[in-house]
Amino acid sequence: PSAVIVYQLLKIMAIELDPLIATCLFCGIQTDTGRFTFPNTNVEAFEAAAELVRAGAQAHKIAAAVYEDRTMSSRRLLGAALADLRTDPTGEIGWAILRPEDFARAGAGEAETEGIIDQIRSIKGLKAAILFSVMDSRIHVSLRSKGQSIDVSRVALRFGGGGHKEAAGCNVEASEAEGIEAVLAAVKEELRVGE
């Protein structure tokens, strides 16, 4: 996790870990590792997290702020996404589409999609999860891998985006149907590469 690298650099530079620094780094480690559940969760991440707690990071408050303090509009948007869940015939790719009317009905902004992709990713049997947020002139695509079966950053790079193996994103400038079809085709192709 990148936050662990920053933590290690601060230690090398002999910079004292005050509660503010500890809180920021712990938040980074917690989110980089998906609450310590992603494959990148390693001994270094746990050791750094323990040291950050000793330095003043309050894990329970950080978790509440990041994962639990949601707006009503974001929960309505989550409901719209979950009502639209789809999978390919193999059950390996799952996705949902949020359209402008979903954002309007929920009274939500684009930033309130945070965490929705993780709900899609949690579906049993999936290897890749996708959230398509259709905007006026583009489609924002959030991608997640499950079980290290696909490098979603390679998919995002095809569309000018970025990220890492487990989490990536991009913007596609195309019609809704064409953009979604292109991304799904790229994910399917990348899954075949990983076999």
N, C-alpha and C positions, 0 to 999 in steps of 0.2 A: 504493500500500500504506500502511496506517495506521502501520506502524513507520517508514516514511520521513517521514511527517508529524511524528512524535515526534522523530525525528532532527533534522529541520529546526527544530523549536521549540527544542530544546536548543542548537543552533548560534546561533539568534537571541538566546537568553537567555545566551549565552557560558558555558554549563556545560561544563566540561572532560570529555572522553570518556575515562574510565578503562577498564581491561580488563573490569570487570564490566558497566558500562553498555554498552560496545561489544558484549559477548557477547549480552546480552539483546536489544539492537536488531537485531543481525545475525540472531539466531534468528527474530525477528519478521519481518524482511524475507524471510528464506529460506522461512518457512512461508507468509507472505502471498502470495508469488509462486510457490508450488509448486515450490520449488527453482529459481527463475528460469525457469520454463517457462510460467506463465500469461500471458494477454494483458495483465495489469497490470504486467508486467515492462517497465520503461522505463529511460531514461538515468539518471533521478534515483535509481532503485533501485540500479543498478550503481555509480553514483558514491558513494552513501551506503555501500554494502557495502564498497567499496574503502577509504573513510575509516575504517570500523569495523575492518577488518582491520589498518590502520596503527595504530589505537588499542589493539589487543590482542586482538580477536576471533579465535579460531582456527577457521576455517571447517570444516576437516575434523573437528575434535572436536565441533563443534555438529551437523554433519550426522550423525555417528555416533550421538550421543546422541538425536537426534530421530527418525532414520529406521532405524537399524540395531540399537539395543539393545532388542530385543523379548523378551518372555517366551515360554516354550514354550506357555503357555496361549493367548496372543494368536495364535500361529501356528496352533494347532489351530482356533481360532475363525475365522481367515482361511480355513483349509481347508474348514470347514463352509459359509462364505459362497460360496466359489468353486464348491463342489459344487452350490450351489443357484442359480447364475446363470441369469437369464432375460432375454429381450428381447421387445419387442412385435413384431407382424408386420412392421413397417417396419424394424426393426433400429436405430431411433433412440433408444429408451429401454431401458436395461439396469438390472436390479435383482437384489437378493438379499434373502432373508428369514432373519434369525436369530431362533430361538425359544428359550424358556427352557431347553428340553432341550439345545440346542446350547451355550449358556453353561455348563450343568451338566456336559455331557460333556467340554467343553474345560477345565473348572475355571477359567473366565474371568469377569471382571466386565464391566459395561457400558463402563467406561473403556478396556477392551482392544479395542474396535472401531476405535480410532484407526488411520487409514491404509487400512482395508478399502475405504472408498468410492473411494479413489484407484485401487485395483486394478480396481474395476468401471469407473471412468471411462476407464481405459486401453484399453478394448476398441475396436477399429477400427470406425468408422462410427457410434458413439453420439453423440447430441447432449445427452443427459441421463443421469445415473447416480443411482441411489437405493439406499440401504441402509435396510431396515426392521428395527429391533430390537424384537421383540415382548416387552414386559414384562408384569407381572401385570395392571395396569389401564390400560396405555397402549401406544402404539407410538411409539418414537423414530424419527424420519425424518431421515436425512442426505441432502442433495441437492447435486449438482454439475453444473455446466454444462460443456459441451465446445465449444470453437470459438465462444463467445459467441452461440450459436444460441437460447438461452433464458435468461431472467432468473429463476433459481431462488428468489431472495428473494421474488418476487411469489407464488410457490406457497407458500412457508413462511408468509408473512403471512396467507394465507387460513385457516391453521390456528393462528394465534396465535404463530407463530415469527418468525424473522428471519434476517438475514445480509446477504449482498450478491449481486450478479449471478451470480458464479461459484460461490459456496458458501453454503449456508444449511441451516437445520434447524428442526424443530418437533416437537411431541408431539401425537399424535392420540389422543383418547379415544373409542375405538370398538372393535367386534370386529375381529379380525384381517382378515377378508375385507372388511368394510365400509371399514375404514380404508385398506387398501391400494388398494382400488378407487377410493376418493375421491381419494387422492393421485395415482394414475396418471391419472385423468380430468383433474385440474388440470394436471398436467404436459403431457398431450396438448393441452389447450386453450391453454396458454401457448406451446407450440411453434407452434401455428397462428397465434398473435398475432405471433410473431417472423418469420413467413414473408414 
